[in-house]
Amino acid sequence: MARRYDSRTTIFSPEGRLYQIEYAMEAISHAGTVLGVLAKDGVVLAAEKKVTGKLLDLSEAKAGGYGGSGEKIFLLNSNVVAGVAGITADANSLVNYARTAAQQHLVRYNEDIPVEFLAQRLCDLKQSYTQFGGLRPFGVSILYAGYDPHYEFQLYHSDPSGNYSGWKATCIGANNGTAQSLLKQEYKDDISVEDAIGLVMRTMSKTMDSTTLGSEKLEFSTLTLDPKTKQPKAKIYRPAEIDALLQKHGLGKTEEDTEMKAA
């Protein structure tokens, strides 16, 4: 029966559902996993990269910019980092919109945009794409890791319908149900960034499709306070730093894995 009601975003089904929104959610559930954990002294984000290959030019990720491949984790402002799951082209459009909104707020009020306000601005745009004919919803869910002086570190999640919510730990993308159950068991309210990094790494190792974790399939980011300036400090890890982090937590590739790959 869905075929009668899913041709446009503006048509409700008899049950009061908008099928195009549900299809967008389904697209996200097949995307690479993105996981966020809120700690008492920072926020940790990790994401599974889907676009991998020997011929990809990753020189920019290794040497220039902020690190990362620009596929899953983005710096929106000096105090906000985002992880995206879904259609990357849609995500790029929303990231540009968010960066513009953050800079407009900085020019107007001479302060960094609060993370909840930025999430709200993006959700207003997402929601507008669900109520006009001839448009389709953005096929993207976003995790926002941010800091502001009043509420300190925060983690938000938004989906294609325009809903957003605050979380202590959450996951979007493929295998999110498994990750959520693992986080429920292991998350503690007074967790530190170091412990959160270990929790994120362990959870990703159990939910990702690949058998071994490596920098070619993982993006990683932390948001903490600079101990000297007391200003938010976002760090998107480079491939070598991700491999070192995995080795530290005993989840990196072993020599046997490398030899098998070479053979």
ZIWOFEN-V689827 format. One record per run of one state. SS is the DSSP state (a for helix, b for strand, c for the rest). FROM is the first residue (numbers start at 0). TO is the last residue. Records with the same first field share a line. If there is no record, write none. Layout:
BEGIN
SS: FROM-TO / FROM-TO
END
This chain:
BEGIN
c: 0-0 / 4-17 / 29-32 / 39-40 / 48-57 / 63-71 / 77-78 / 86-86 / 109-113 / 128-138 / 148-150 / 158-162 / 166-167 / 172-174 / 186-191 / 207-213 / 225-230 / 236-237 / 248-253 / 262-262
a: 1-3 / 18-28 / 58-62 / 87-108 / 114-127 / 175-185 / 192-206 / 214-216 / 238-247 / 254-261
b: 33-38 / 41-47 / 72-76 / 79-85 / 139-147 / 151-157 / 163-165 / 168-171 / 217-224 / 231-235
END
